[in-house]
Amino acid sequence: MNKSKLLYWTDVGMGLSFLVVFITGIIKLEHPREVMFLHDWSGVLMGIFVLLHLILHLKWIFVMTKGLIIQGEVKK
C-alpha cells in the first residue's frame, strides 16, 4: 500500500472512531453503562489512529517546525 492510501485510510479510521466516541460520549451522559464498552474501545482505537497519523506526518511536522523557528529568528 502506498503512503497516500495509508494516510487516507488512517484518516478515515480516525474520523470514524472520533464519531463513535463523540456520539457515545453524548449518549453516556444519560445512560453511562449501556455504551461504556463501545466508548472506551473507540477511544483507544482513535488514539492508535492519531498516533499513526502523527508518525506518517513526522517529516512534515519537523520541516514546518524548523521553518517556523527559522522564520521567527529572521524577524527578530
MOZI-V498780 format. One record per residue. RES is the residue in three letters. PHI is phi as a letter, one per 30 degrees, with the letter a starting at -180 (NA if undefined). OMEGA is omega as a letter, one per 30 degrees, with the letter a starting at -180 (999 if undefined). D_LAST is the distance of its C-alpha to the last C-alpha in Angstrom with 2 decimals. Layout:
BEGIN
res: [RES,RES]
phi: [PHI,PHI]
omega: [OMEGA,OMEGA]
d_last: [D_LAST,D_LAST]
END
This chain:
BEGIN
res: [MET,ASN,LYS,SER,LYS,LEU,LEU,TYR,TRP,THR,ASP,VAL,GLY,MET,GLY,LEU,SER,PHE,LEU,VAL,VAL,PHE,ILE,THR,GLY,ILE,ILE,LYS,LEU,GLU,HIS,PRO,ARG,GLU,VAL,MET,PHE,LEU,HIS,ASP,TRP,SER,GLY,VAL,LEU,MET,GLY,ILE,PHE,VAL,LEU,LEU,HIS,LEU,ILE,LEU,HIS,LEU,LYS,TRP,ILE,PHE,VAL,MET,THR,LYS,GLY,LEU,ILE,ILE,GLN,GLY,GLU,VAL,LYS,LYS]
phi: [NA,d,d,d,d,d,d,e,d,d,d,d,d,d,d,d,d,d,e,d,d,d,d,d,d,d,d,d,d,c,b,d,d,d,c,e,d,d,d,d,d,d,d,d,d,d,d,d,d,d,d,d,e,d,d,d,c,e,d,d,d,d,d,d,d,d,d,d,d,d,d,d,d,d,d,d]
omega: [l,a,a,l,l,l,l,a,l,l,l,l,l,a,l,l,l,l,l,l,a,a,a,l,l,l,a,l,a,a,a,a,a,a,a,a,a,a,a,a,l,l,l,l,l,l,l,l,l,l,l,l,l,l,a,a,a,a,l,l,l,a,a,l,l,l,l,l,l,l,l,l,a,a,a,999]
d_last: [44.52,41.46,37.95,37.88,41.14,40.05,36.88,39.10,41.66,39.08,37.60,41.16,42.12,39.04,39.74,43.44,43.01,40.53,43.19,45.85,43.79,42.89,46.49,48.10,45.65,46.94,50.54,50.04,49.51,53.19,54.77,52.89,55.43,56.21,52.83,51.38,52.07,50.63,47.56,46.81,47.33,45.39,42.43,42.81,43.08,39.98,38.05,39.31,38.28,34.74,34.45,35.84,33.48,30.42,31.92,32.57,28.99,27.42,26.27,24.61,22.91,21.53,20.38,18.65,17.00,15.81,14.54,12.65,11.09,10.23,8.99,6.70,5.42,5.52,3.82,0.00]
END
